[in-house]
């Protein structure tokens, strides 16, 4: 998931913090539609275009996964779709 609005047409946020919040809100909404929450996430992969922003991303990420965070891999990439700073994919289990 990249930081798009609910319609999927516009990028939300410019900073890594804003974009991380949007991605995690979007993921949370997708999980809720399936009767799950972020507590069901067992693995996440975070793709970032600038690993120097890891601490800022991690601060926001920790707000959403404060208790028993899932296993996570963070990968530095050269570019992401539509020029965003972050993309997160998750695996959730019931």
QUIUR-V792323 format. One record per pair of residues at least 24 apart in sequence whose C-alpha atoms are under 7 Angstrom apart, sorted by sequence separation. I is the first residue (numbers start at 1). J is the second residue. If there is no record, write none. Layout:
I:J, I:J
//
This chain:
51:76, 44:70, 50:76, 43:70, 44:71, 45:72, 46:73, 47:74, 48:75, 49:76, 42:70, 43:71, 44:72, 45:73, 46:74, 47:75, 48:76, 49:77, 41:70, 42:71, 43:72, 44:73, 45:74, 46:75, 47:76, 48:77, 49:78, 47:77, 49:79, 49:85, 16:53, 20:57, 48:85, 49:86, 48:86, 17:56, 21:60, 47:86, 48:87, 16:56, 17:57, 20:60, 47:87, 16:57, 46:87, 47:88, 46:88, 17:60, 45:88, 46:89, 44:88, 45:89, 44:89, 45:90, 44:90, 43:90, 44:91, 43:91, 41:90, 42:91, 41:91, 42:92, 41:92, 42:93, 40:92, 41:93, 40:93, 40:94, 23:88, 20:86, 19:86, 16:85, 2:86, 2:87, 1:87, 2:88, 1:88, 1:89
//
